[in-house]
Amino acid sequence: MVAQLLDGQKVAEEIKARLATRVQNLISQGKVPGLGTILVGEDASSARYVAMKHKDCGEIGIASFHRHLSGDVSRDELNRAIDEFNANPDVDAYLIQLPLPGHLDEVASLMRVDPDKDVDGLHPVNLGKLVMGANGPLPCTPNGILELLNFYGVDTEKSQVVIVGRGLTIGRPLSLLLTLKRPRCNATVTVVHTGTKDISVFTKKADIVIAAAGQAHLIKGSMIRPGAAVVGAGTTFLDGKLLSDLDDDVSAVAGWVTPRIGGVGPMTRAMLLENAVLAAERHNGQDR
Protein backbone atom coordinates (compact mmCIF):
# COMPACT_ATOMS: atom_id res chain seq x y z
CA MET A 1 0.00 0.00 0.00
CA VAL A 2 1.23 3.47 -0.87
CA ALA A 3 -0.45 6.19 1.16
CA GLN A 4 -2.08 9.19 -0.50
CA LEU A 5 -0.36 12.39 0.55
CA LEU A 6 -2.38 14.91 2.54
CA ASP A 7 -0.87 17.90 0.74
CA GLY A 8 -1.38 20.86 3.05
CA GLN A 9 0.37 23.28 0.74
CA LYS A 10 -2.12 22.61 -2.04
CA VAL A 11 -5.12 23.02 0.25
CA ALA A 12 -3.67 26.15 1.87
CA GLU A 13 -3.23 27.82 -1.53
CA GLU A 14 -6.89 27.19 -2.35
CA ILE A 15 -7.95 28.65 0.99
CA LYS A 16 -5.75 31.70 0.47
CA ALA A 17 -7.29 32.29 -2.96
CA ARG A 18 -10.76 32.34 -1.40
CA LEU A 19 -9.58 34.62 1.39
CA ALA A 20 -8.03 37.04 -1.12
CA THR A 21 -11.49 37.58 -2.61
CA ARG A 22 -12.94 38.35 0.81
CA VAL A 23 -10.04 40.72 1.56
CA GLN A 24 -10.65 42.62 -1.68
CA ASN A 25 -14.32 42.88 -0.79
CA LEU A 26 -13.39 44.44 2.56
CA ILE A 27 -10.91 46.82 0.94
CA SER A 28 -13.57 47.95 -1.55
CA GLN A 29 -15.64 48.96 1.50
CA GLY A 30 -12.76 50.95 2.98
CA LYS A 31 -11.66 48.28 5.47
CA VAL A 32 -8.11 46.93 5.20
CA PRO A 33 -7.69 43.81 7.37
CA GLY A 34 -4.70 44.00 9.71
CA LEU A 35 -2.71 41.21 11.38
CA GLY A 36 -0.14 41.90 14.08
CA THR A 37 2.68 39.86 15.60
CA ILE A 38 4.76 40.35 18.73
CA LEU A 39 8.13 38.60 18.72
CA VAL A 40 10.36 38.55 21.81
CA GLY A 41 14.02 37.64 21.48
CA GLU A 42 16.14 36.24 18.67
CA ASP A 43 14.98 32.65 18.27
CA ALA A 44 15.65 31.86 14.62
CA SER A 45 12.75 29.46 14.10
CA SER A 46 10.27 31.88 15.70
CA ALA A 47 11.58 34.75 13.58
CA ARG A 48 11.33 32.63 10.44
CA TYR A 49 7.77 31.60 11.27
CA VAL A 50 6.70 35.20 11.89
CA ALA A 51 8.26 36.27 8.59
CA MET A 52 6.29 33.57 6.77
CA LYS A 53 3.07 34.81 8.34
CA HIS A 54 3.69 38.34 7.10
CA LYS A 55 4.59 37.02 3.65
CA ASP A 56 1.22 35.22 3.57
CA CYS A 57 -0.50 38.48 4.55
CA GLY A 58 1.15 40.36 1.70
CA GLU A 59 0.05 37.74 -0.81
CA ILE A 60 -3.65 38.25 -0.09
CA GLY A 61 -3.73 41.96 0.80
CA ILE A 62 -3.73 41.90 4.62
CA ALA A 63 -1.77 44.73 6.27
CA SER A 64 1.02 43.62 8.63
CA PHE A 65 1.95 45.08 12.01
CA HIS A 66 4.98 43.84 13.93
CA ARG A 67 6.71 44.53 17.21
CA HIS A 68 10.11 42.90 17.80
CA LEU A 69 11.21 43.19 21.42
CA SER A 70 14.57 42.26 22.92
CA GLY A 71 14.97 38.96 24.73
CA ASP A 72 15.48 40.73 28.07
CA VAL A 73 12.36 42.88 27.72
CA SER A 74 10.50 43.61 30.95
CA ARG A 75 6.98 42.42 31.65
CA ASP A 76 5.79 46.03 31.64
CA GLU A 77 7.26 46.71 28.21
CA LEU A 78 5.68 43.57 26.76
CA ASN A 79 2.37 44.57 28.33
CA ARG A 80 2.62 47.99 26.68
CA ALA A 81 3.08 46.33 23.27
CA ILE A 82 0.05 44.11 23.91
CA ASP A 83 -2.02 47.09 25.03
CA GLU A 84 -1.02 49.06 21.91
CA PHE A 85 -2.30 46.28 19.63
CA ASN A 86 -5.46 45.94 21.74
CA ALA A 87 -6.16 49.65 21.25
CA ASN A 88 -5.12 49.97 17.58
CA PRO A 89 -8.24 49.81 15.35
CA ASP A 90 -6.07 48.96 12.32
CA VAL A 91 -5.00 45.68 13.98
CA ASP A 92 -7.96 43.32 13.67
CA ALA A 93 -6.16 40.32 15.10
CA TYR A 94 -2.71 39.53 16.43
CA LEU A 95 -0.57 36.97 18.20
CA ILE A 96 2.29 36.73 20.64
CA GLN A 97 4.82 34.33 19.16
CA LEU A 98 5.65 31.52 21.58
CA PRO A 99 7.72 30.46 23.38
CA LEU A 100 8.55 33.55 25.41
CA PRO A 101 11.81 33.85 27.38
CA GLY A 102 11.67 32.15 30.76
CA HIS A 103 11.47 35.35 32.82
CA LEU A 104 8.10 36.24 31.22
CA ASP A 105 4.74 34.73 32.17
CA GLU A 106 3.25 33.25 28.98
CA VAL A 107 -0.17 32.64 30.50
CA ALA A 108 -0.47 36.18 31.87
CA SER A 109 0.68 37.63 28.54
CA LEU A 110 -1.81 35.58 26.51
CA MET A 111 -4.64 36.48 28.87
CA ARG A 112 -3.89 40.19 28.37
CA VAL A 113 -4.71 39.86 24.65
CA ASP A 114 -8.16 41.18 23.73
CA PRO A 115 -10.17 37.97 23.07
CA ASP A 116 -11.80 39.70 20.09
CA LYS A 117 -8.33 40.06 18.52
CA ASP A 118 -7.02 36.61 19.47
CA VAL A 119 -5.95 35.26 16.09
CA ASP A 120 -4.68 31.96 17.56
CA GLY A 121 -8.01 31.14 19.22
CA LEU A 122 -6.21 30.20 22.44
CA HIS A 123 -7.43 32.87 24.85
CA PRO A 124 -9.43 31.28 27.71
CA VAL A 125 -12.55 33.12 26.53
CA ASN A 126 -12.25 31.60 23.06
CA LEU A 127 -11.31 28.16 24.36
CA GLY A 128 -14.42 28.42 26.54
CA LYS A 129 -16.50 29.13 23.45
CA LEU A 130 -15.00 26.04 21.84
CA VAL A 131 -15.98 23.94 24.87
CA MET A 132 -19.54 25.28 24.59
CA GLY A 133 -19.70 24.88 20.81
CA ALA A 134 -20.26 28.64 20.45
CA ASN A 135 -18.95 30.77 17.58
CA GLY A 136 -15.43 32.12 18.04
CA PRO A 137 -11.97 31.96 16.48
CA LEU A 138 -10.90 28.32 16.32
CA PRO A 139 -7.33 27.31 17.23
CA CYS A 140 -5.38 27.39 13.97
CA THR A 141 -3.60 24.03 13.88
CA PRO A 142 -6.61 21.94 15.03
CA ASN A 143 -8.89 23.68 12.54
CA GLY A 144 -6.27 23.30 9.82
CA ILE A 145 -6.02 19.56 10.46
CA LEU A 146 -9.79 19.23 10.25
CA GLU A 147 -9.88 21.19 6.98
CA LEU A 148 -7.07 19.06 5.54
CA LEU A 149 -8.77 15.77 6.37
CA ASN A 150 -12.10 16.91 4.99
CA PHE A 151 -10.56 18.22 1.76
CA TYR A 152 -9.23 14.74 1.00
CA GLY A 153 -12.47 13.02 1.93
CA VAL A 154 -11.25 11.49 5.18
CA ASP A 155 -14.50 11.10 7.11
CA THR A 156 -14.13 12.31 10.69
CA GLU A 157 -17.78 11.86 11.66
CA LYS A 158 -18.27 8.77 13.85
CA SER A 159 -14.62 7.83 13.28
CA GLN A 160 -12.27 6.50 15.94
CA VAL A 161 -9.60 9.20 16.33
CA VAL A 162 -6.48 8.91 18.46
CA ILE A 163 -4.61 12.13 19.25
CA VAL A 164 -1.05 11.62 20.50
CA GLY A 165 -0.24 14.69 22.58
CA ARG A 166 -2.17 16.89 25.01
CA GLY A 167 -0.60 20.30 24.41
CA LEU A 168 -2.48 23.58 24.52
CA THR A 169 -1.94 24.46 20.87
CA ILE A 170 -2.94 21.15 19.26
CA GLY A 171 -3.91 18.10 21.33
CA ARG A 172 -6.33 19.55 23.86
CA PRO A 173 -8.26 21.93 21.57
CA LEU A 174 -8.30 19.38 18.74
CA SER A 175 -9.97 16.82 21.01
CA LEU A 176 -12.66 19.39 21.83
CA LEU A 177 -13.18 20.37 18.20
CA LEU A 178 -13.48 16.81 16.90
CA THR A 179 -16.03 15.77 19.53
CA LEU A 180 -18.43 18.65 18.83
CA LYS A 181 -21.82 17.50 17.59
CA ARG A 182 -21.62 19.31 14.28
CA PRO A 183 -20.97 18.37 10.64
CA ARG A 184 -17.40 17.22 9.87
CA CYS A 185 -16.71 16.58 13.57
CA ASN A 186 -18.73 14.21 15.79
CA ALA A 187 -15.83 11.79 16.22
CA THR A 188 -14.98 9.44 19.07
CA VAL A 189 -11.67 10.74 20.38
CA THR A 190 -9.00 9.20 22.59
CA VAL A 191 -6.09 11.35 23.79
CA VAL A 192 -2.81 9.61 24.66
CA HIS A 193 0.65 11.03 25.26
CA THR A 194 4.28 10.11 25.81
CA GLY A 195 3.42 9.03 29.35
CA THR A 196 0.88 6.48 28.11
CA LYS A 197 2.04 2.94 28.87
CA ASP A 198 1.60 1.57 25.32
CA ILE A 199 0.43 4.04 22.70
CA SER A 200 0.12 1.35 20.05
CA VAL A 201 -2.75 -0.33 21.92
CA PHE A 202 -4.82 2.70 20.96
CA THR A 203 -3.35 3.71 17.60
CA LYS A 204 -3.76 0.25 16.07
CA LYS A 205 -7.54 0.53 16.46
CA ALA A 206 -7.87 4.07 15.12
CA ASP A 207 -9.36 5.21 11.82
CA ILE A 208 -7.37 8.45 12.18
CA VAL A 209 -4.15 9.03 14.13
CA ILE A 210 -2.94 12.59 14.76
CA ALA A 211 0.56 12.78 16.23
CA ALA A 212 1.25 16.02 18.08
CA ALA A 213 3.77 15.05 20.74
CA GLY A 214 6.87 16.74 19.35
CA GLN A 215 8.94 13.54 19.55
CA ALA A 216 10.72 12.57 16.35
CA HIS A 217 9.70 9.23 14.75
CA LEU A 218 7.41 8.39 17.69
CA ILE A 219 4.73 6.78 15.49
CA LYS A 220 5.93 3.71 13.56
CA GLY A 221 4.22 1.88 10.74
CA SER A 222 3.71 -1.11 13.03
CA MET A 223 1.52 1.07 15.27
CA ILE A 224 -0.96 1.94 12.52
CA ARG A 225 -4.02 0.05 11.29
CA PRO A 226 -3.64 -0.55 7.53
CA GLY A 227 -5.53 2.09 5.57
CA ALA A 228 -5.80 4.58 8.43
CA ALA A 229 -5.28 8.32 7.95
CA VAL A 230 -2.20 9.58 9.78
CA VAL A 231 -1.37 13.24 10.42
CA GLY A 232 2.03 14.35 11.67
CA ALA A 233 1.40 17.60 13.53
CA GLY A 234 4.33 17.43 15.94
CA THR A 235 7.82 18.42 14.85
CA THR A 236 11.34 18.48 16.27
CA PHE A 237 14.48 20.26 15.08
CA LEU A 238 17.63 18.14 15.18
CA ASP A 239 20.91 19.29 13.68
CA GLY A 240 19.04 21.92 11.68
CA LYS A 241 16.62 19.41 10.16
CA LEU A 242 12.86 19.43 10.74
CA LEU A 243 11.73 15.96 11.87
CA SER A 244 8.16 14.66 12.10
CA ASP A 245 6.51 12.64 14.84
CA LEU A 246 5.88 10.08 12.07
CA ASP A 247 8.48 7.50 11.10
CA ASP A 248 9.12 7.08 7.39
CA ASP A 249 7.60 3.58 7.34
CA VAL A 250 4.12 4.92 8.22
CA SER A 251 3.48 5.73 4.55
CA ALA A 252 3.76 2.02 3.67
CA VAL A 253 0.83 1.16 5.95
CA ALA A 254 -1.44 4.20 6.05
CA GLY A 255 -4.13 5.08 3.53
CA TRP A 256 -3.40 8.81 3.87
CA VAL A 257 -0.40 10.53 5.41
CA THR A 258 1.01 14.05 5.69
CA PRO A 259 4.44 14.77 4.17
CA ARG A 260 7.29 15.76 6.49
CA ILE A 261 7.19 19.27 5.00
CA GLY A 262 4.06 20.83 3.51
CA GLY A 263 1.46 19.03 5.58
CA VAL A 264 0.09 20.70 8.69
CA GLY A 265 2.32 23.79 8.70
CA PRO A 266 0.76 25.54 5.68
CA MET A 267 -2.71 24.73 7.01
CA THR A 268 -1.94 26.38 10.35
CA ARG A 269 -0.88 29.57 8.58
CA ALA A 270 -3.95 29.47 6.31
CA MET A 271 -6.25 29.24 9.34
CA LEU A 272 -4.38 32.15 10.91
CA LEU A 273 -5.28 34.22 7.86
CA GLU A 274 -8.86 32.91 8.06
CA ASN A 275 -9.16 34.11 11.66
CA ALA A 276 -7.71 37.51 10.75
CA VAL A 277 -10.18 37.95 7.89
CA LEU A 278 -13.08 36.83 10.09
CA ALA A 279 -12.05 39.41 12.70
CA ALA A 280 -11.87 42.15 10.06
CA GLU A 281 -15.31 41.18 8.71
CA ARG A 282 -16.70 41.22 12.22
CA HIS A 283 -15.22 44.65 12.91
CA ASN A 284 -16.74 45.80 9.61
CA GLY A 285 -20.20 44.63 10.68
CA GLN A 286 -20.17 41.40 8.63
CA ASP A 287 -20.72 38.49 10.98
CA ARG A 288 -20.33 35.02 9.47
C-alpha positions in Angstrom: 0.0 0.0 0.0 1.2 3.5 -0.9 -0.4 6.2 1.2 -2.1 9.2 -0.5 -0.4 12.4 0.6 -2.4 14.9 2.5 -0.9 17.9 0.7 -1.4 20.9 3.1 0.4 23.3 0.7 -2.1 22.6 -2.0 -5.1 23.0 0.3 -3.7 26.2 1.9 -3.2 27.8 -1.5 -6.9 27.2 -2.3 -7.9 28.7 1.0 -5.7 31.7 0.5 -7.3 32.3 -3.0 -10.8 32.3 -1.4 -9.6 34.6 1.4 -8.0 37.0 -1.1 -11.5 37.6 -2.6 -12.9 38.4 0.8 -10.0 40.7 1.6 -10.6 42.6 -1.7 -14.3 42.9 -0.8 -13.4 44.4 2.6 -10.9 46.8 0.9 -13.6 47.9 -1.5 -15.6 49.0 1.5 -12.8 51.0 3.0 -11.7 48.3 5.5 -8.1 46.9 5.2 -7.7 43.8 7.4 -4.7 44.0 9.7 -2.7 41.2 11.4 -0.1 41.9 14.1 2.7 39.9 15.6 4.8 40.4 18.7 8.1 38.6 18.7 10.4 38.6 21.8 14.0 37.6 21.5 16.1 36.2 18.7 15.0 32.7 18.3 15.6 31.9 14.6 12.7 29.5 14.1 10.3 31.9 15.7 11.6 34.8 13.6 11.3 32.6 10.4 7.8 31.6 11.3 6.7 35.2 11.9 8.3 36.3 8.6 6.3 33.6 6.8 3.1 34.8 8.3 3.7 38.3 7.1 4.6 37.0 3.7 1.2 35.2 3.6 -0.5 38.5 4.6 1.1 40.4 1.7 0.1 37.7 -0.8 -3.6 38.3 -0.1 -3.7 42.0 0.8 -3.7 41.9 4.6 -1.8 44.7 6.3 1.0 43.6 8.6 1.9 45.1 12.0 5.0 43.8 13.9 6.7 44.5 17.2 10.1 42.9 17.8 11.2 43.2 21.4 14.6 42.3 22.9 15.0 39.0 24.7 15.5 40.7 28.1 12.4 42.9 27.7 10.5 43.6 31.0 7.0 42.4 31.6 5.8 46.0 31.6 7.3 46.7 28.2 5.7 43.6 26.8 2.4 44.6 28.3 2.6 48.0 26.7 3.1 46.3 23.3 0.1 44.1 23.9 -2.0 47.1 25.0 -1.0 49.1 21.9 -2.3 46.3 19.6 -5.5 45.9 21.7 -6.2 49.7 21.2 -5.1 50.0 17.6 -8.2 49.8 15.3 -6.1 49.0 12.3 -5.0 45.7 14.0 -8.0 43.3 13.7 -6.2 40.3 15.1 -2.7 39.5 16.4 -0.6 37.0 18.2 2.3 36.7 20.6 4.8 34.3 19.2 5.7 31.5 21.6 7.7 30.5 23.4 8.5 33.6 25.4 11.8 33.8 27.4 11.7 32.2 30.8 11.5 35.3 32.8 8.1 36.2 31.2 4.7 34.7 32.2 3.3 33.2 29.0 -0.2 32.6 30.5 -0.5 36.2 31.9 0.7 37.6 28.5 -1.8 35.6 26.5 -4.6 36.5 28.9 -3.9 40.2 28.4 -4.7 39.9 24.6 -8.2 41.2 23.7 -10.2 38.0 23.1 -11.8 39.7 20.1 -8.3 40.1 18.5 -7.0 36.6 19.5 -6.0 35.3 16.1 -4.7 32.0 17.6 -8.0 31.1 19.2 -6.2 30.2 22.4 -7.4 32.9 24.8 -9.4 31.3 27.7 -12.5 33.1 26.5 -12.3 31.6 23.1 -11.3 28.2 24.4 -14.4 28.4 26.5 -16.5 29.1 23.5 -15.0 26.0 21.8 -16.0 23.9 24.9 -19.5 25.3 24.6 -19.7 24.9 20.8 -20.3 28.6 20.5 -18.9 30.8 17.6 -15.4 32.1 18.0 -12.0 32.0 16.5 -10.9 28.3 16.3 -7.3 27.3 17.2 -5.4 27.4 14.0 -3.6 24.0 13.9 -6.6 21.9 15.0 -8.9 23.7 12.5 -6.3 23.3 9.8 -6.0 19.6 10.5 -9.8 19.2 10.3 -9.9 21.2 7.0 -7.1 19.1 5.5 -8.8 15.8 6.4 -12.1 16.9 5.0 -10.6 18.2 1.8 -9.2 14.7 1.0 -12.5 13.0 1.9 -11.3 11.5 5.2 -14.5 11.1 7.1 -14.1 12.3 10.7 -17.8 11.9 11.7 -18.3 8.8 13.9 -14.6 7.8 13.3 -12.3 6.5 15.9 -9.6 9.2 16.3 -6.5 8.9 18.5 -4.6 12.1 19.3 -1.1 11.6 20.5 -0.2 14.7 22.6 -2.2 16.9 25.0 -0.6 20.3 24.4 -2.5 23.6 24.5 -1.9 24.5 20.9 -2.9 21.2 19.3 -3.9 18.1 21.3 -6.3 19.6 23.9 -8.3 21.9 21.6 -8.3 19.4 18.7 -10.0 16.8 21.0 -12.7 19.4 21.8 -13.2 20.4 18.2 -13.5 16.8 16.9 -16.0 15.8 19.5 -18.4 18.7 18.8 -21.8 17.5 17.6 -21.6 19.3 14.3 -21.0 18.4 10.6 -17.4 17.2 9.9 -16.7 16.6 13.6 -18.7 14.2 15.8 -15.8 11.8 16.2 -15.0 9.4 19.1 -11.7 10.7 20.4 -9.0 9.2 22.6 -6.1 11.3 23.8 -2.8 9.6 24.7 0.7 11.0 25.3 4.3 10.1 25.8 3.4 9.0 29.4 0.9 6.5 28.1 2.0 2.9 28.9 1.6 1.6 25.3 0.4 4.0 22.7 0.1 1.3 20.0 -2.7 -0.3 21.9 -4.8 2.7 21.0 -3.3 3.7 17.6 -3.8 0.2 16.1 -7.5 0.5 16.5 -7.9 4.1 15.1 -9.4 5.2 11.8 -7.4 8.5 12.2 -4.2 9.0 14.1 -2.9 12.6 14.8 0.6 12.8 16.2 1.3 16.0 18.1 3.8 15.0 20.7 6.9 16.7 19.4 8.9 13.5 19.5 10.7 12.6 16.3 9.7 9.2 14.8 7.4 8.4 17.7 4.7 6.8 15.5 5.9 3.7 13.6 4.2 1.9 10.7 3.7 -1.1 13.0 1.5 1.1 15.3 -1.0 1.9 12.5 -4.0 0.0 11.3 -3.6 -0.6 7.5 -5.5 2.1 5.6 -5.8 4.6 8.4 -5.3 8.3 8.0 -2.2 9.6 9.8 -1.4 13.2 10.4 2.0 14.3 11.7 1.4 17.6 13.5 4.3 17.4 15.9 7.8 18.4 14.8 11.3 18.5 16.3 14.5 20.3 15.1 17.6 18.1 15.2 20.9 19.3 13.7 19.0 21.9 11.7 16.6 19.4 10.2 12.9 19.4 10.7 11.7 16.0 11.9 8.2 14.7 12.1 6.5 12.6 14.8 5.9 10.1 12.1 8.5 7.5 11.1 9.1 7.1 7.4 7.6 3.6 7.3 4.1 4.9 8.2 3.5 5.7 4.5 3.8 2.0 3.7 0.8 1.2 6.0 -1.4 4.2 6.1 -4.1 5.1 3.5 -3.4 8.8 3.9 -0.4 10.5 5.4 1.0 14.0 5.7 4.4 14.8 4.2 7.3 15.8 6.5 7.2 19.3 5.0 4.1 20.8 3.5 1.5 19.0 5.6 0.1 20.7 8.7 2.3 23.8 8.7 0.8 25.5 5.7 -2.7 24.7 7.0 -1.9 26.4 10.3 -0.9 29.6 8.6 -3.9 29.5 6.3 -6.2 29.2 9.3 -4.4 32.1 10.9 -5.3 34.2 7.9 -8.9 32.9 8.1 -9.2 34.1 11.7 -7.7 37.5 10.8 -10.2 38.0 7.9 -13.1 36.8 10.1 -12.1 39.4 12.7 -11.9 42.1 10.1 -15.3 41.2 8.7 -16.7 41.2 12.2 -15.2 44.7 12.9 -16.7 45.8 9.6 -20.2 44.6 10.7 -20.2 41.4 8.6 -20.7 38.5 11.0 -20.3 35.0 9.5 
